[in-house]
Amino acid sequence: MDTWTLMLGLLFSSIGMGYFIYGKRQSNLVALCSGLALMIYPYFIDNRYAALCIGVLLMALPKFIEI
């Protein structure tokens, strides 16, 4: 792992924690699952560009999907 991948993992995991807490308090299933995915996926992705793309997509997911 390089420094960029670690920093992106830290950034998206922090945002994921916020999404998770928001989803739990508001009973929003999409935000809850998106936050959980944002916290977990950096452990499995080593490429910084893939990590950036996946993180941005997971962050945008609650904006476009409502259940």
MODELLER restraints for C-alpha pairs under 7 A, 6 or more apart:
rsr = mdl.restraints
at = mdl.atoms
rsr.add(forms.Gaussian(group=physical.xy_distance, feature=features.Distance(at['CA:1:A'], at['CA:46:A']), mean=6.29, stdev=0.5))
rsr.add(forms.Gaussian(group=physical.xy_distance, feature=features.Distance(at['CA:4:A'], at['CA:48:A']), mean=6.51, stdev=0.5))
rsr.add(forms.Gaussian(group=physical.xy_distance, feature=features.Distance(at['CA:5:A'], at['CA:46:A']), mean=6.76, stdev=0.5))
rsr.add(forms.Gaussian(group=physical.xy_distance, feature=features.Distance(at['CA:5:A'], at['CA:48:A']), mean=5.11, stdev=0.5))
rsr.add(forms.Gaussian(group=physical.xy_distance, feature=features.Distance(at['CA:8:A'], at['CA:52:A']), mean=6.96, stdev=0.5))
rsr.add(forms.Gaussian(group=physical.xy_distance, feature=features.Distance(at['CA:9:A'], at['CA:42:A']), mean=5.09, stdev=0.5))
rsr.add(forms.Gaussian(group=physical.xy_distance, feature=features.Distance(at['CA:12:A'], at['CA:38:A']), mean=5.87, stdev=0.5))
rsr.add(forms.Gaussian(group=physical.xy_distance, feature=features.Distance(at['CA:12:A'], at['CA:39:A']), mean=6.81, stdev=0.5))
rsr.add(forms.Gaussian(group=physical.xy_distance, feature=features.Distance(at['CA:12:A'], at['CA:55:A']), mean=6.26, stdev=0.5))
rsr.add(forms.Gaussian(group=physical.xy_distance, feature=features.Distance(at['CA:13:A'], at['CA:38:A']), mean=5.58, stdev=0.5))
rsr.add(forms.Gaussian(group=physical.xy_distance, feature=features.Distance(at['CA:13:A'], at['CA:39:A']), mean=4.22, stdev=0.5))
rsr.add(forms.Gaussian(group=physical.xy_distance, feature=features.Distance(at['CA:16:A'], at['CA:35:A']), mean=3.89, stdev=0.5))
rsr.add(forms.Gaussian(group=physical.xy_distance, feature=features.Distance(at['CA:16:A'], at['CA:36:A']), mean=6.27, stdev=0.5))
rsr.add(forms.Gaussian(group=physical.xy_distance, feature=features.Distance(at['CA:16:A'], at['CA:38:A']), mean=4.72, stdev=0.5))
rsr.add(forms.Gaussian(group=physical.xy_distance, feature=features.Distance(at['CA:16:A'], at['CA:39:A']), mean=5.22, stdev=0.5))
rsr.add(forms.Gaussian(group=physical.xy_distance, feature=features.Distance(at['CA:17:A'], at['CA:35:A']), mean=5.94, stdev=0.5))
rsr.add(forms.Gaussian(group=physical.xy_distance, feature=features.Distance(at['CA:17:A'], at['CA:39:A']), mean=6.72, stdev=0.5))
rsr.add(forms.Gaussian(group=physical.xy_distance, feature=features.Distance(at['CA:19:A'], at['CA:31:A']), mean=5.52, stdev=0.5))
rsr.add(forms.Gaussian(group=physical.xy_distance, feature=features.Distance(at['CA:19:A'], at['CA:32:A']), mean=6.19, stdev=0.5))
rsr.add(forms.Gaussian(group=physical.xy_distance, feature=features.Distance(at['CA:19:A'], at['CA:34:A']), mean=6.99, stdev=0.5))
rsr.add(forms.Gaussian(group=physical.xy_distance, feature=features.Distance(at['CA:19:A'], at['CA:35:A']), mean=4.59, stdev=0.5))
rsr.add(forms.Gaussian(group=physical.xy_distance, feature=features.Distance(at['CA:20:A'], at['CA:31:A']), mean=6.34, stdev=0.5))
rsr.add(forms.Gaussian(group=physical.xy_distance, feature=features.Distance(at['CA:20:A'], at['CA:32:A']), mean=4.51, stdev=0.5))
rsr.add(forms.Gaussian(group=physical.xy_distance, feature=features.Distance(at['CA:20:A'], at['CA:35:A']), mean=4.42, stdev=0.5))
rsr.add(forms.Gaussian(group=physical.xy_distance, feature=features.Distance(at['CA:20:A'], at['CA:36:A']), mean=6.12, stdev=0.5))
rsr.add(forms.Gaussian(group=physical.xy_distance, feature=features.Distance(at['CA:23:A'], at['CA:29:A']), mean=6.18, stdev=0.5))
rsr.add(forms.Gaussian(group=physical.xy_distance, feature=features.Distance(at['CA:23:A'], at['CA:31:A']), mean=4.77, stdev=0.5))
rsr.add(forms.Gaussian(group=physical.xy_distance, feature=features.Distance(at['CA:23:A'], at['CA:32:A']), mean=4.26, stdev=0.5))
rsr.add(forms.Gaussian(group=physical.xy_distance, feature=features.Distance(at['CA:24:A'], at['CA:32:A']), mean=6.06, stdev=0.5))
rsr.add(forms.Gaussian(group=physical.xy_distance, feature=features.Distance(at['CA:30:A'], at['CA:62:A']), mean=5.69, stdev=0.5))
rsr.add(forms.Gaussian(group=physical.xy_distance, feature=features.Distance(at['CA:30:A'], at['CA:66:A']), mean=6.97, stdev=0.5))
rsr.add(forms.Gaussian(group=physical.xy_distance, feature=features.Distance(at['CA:31:A'], at['CA:62:A']), mean=5.51, stdev=0.5))
rsr.add(forms.Gaussian(group=physical.xy_distance, feature=features.Distance(at['CA:34:A'], at['CA:58:A']), mean=5.88, stdev=0.5))
rsr.add(forms.Gaussian(group=physical.xy_distance, feature=features.Distance(at['CA:38:A'], at['CA:55:A']), mean=6.51, stdev=0.5))
rsr.add(forms.Gaussian(group=physical.xy_distance, feature=features.Distance(at['CA:38:A'], at['CA:58:A']), mean=6.63, stdev=0.5))
rsr.add(forms.Gaussian(group=physical.xy_distance, feature=features.Distance(at['CA:42:A'], at['CA:51:A']), mean=6.80, stdev=0.5))
rsr.add(forms.Gaussian(group=physical.xy_distance, feature=features.Distance(at['CA:45:A'], at['CA:51:A']), mean=6.05, stdev=0.5))
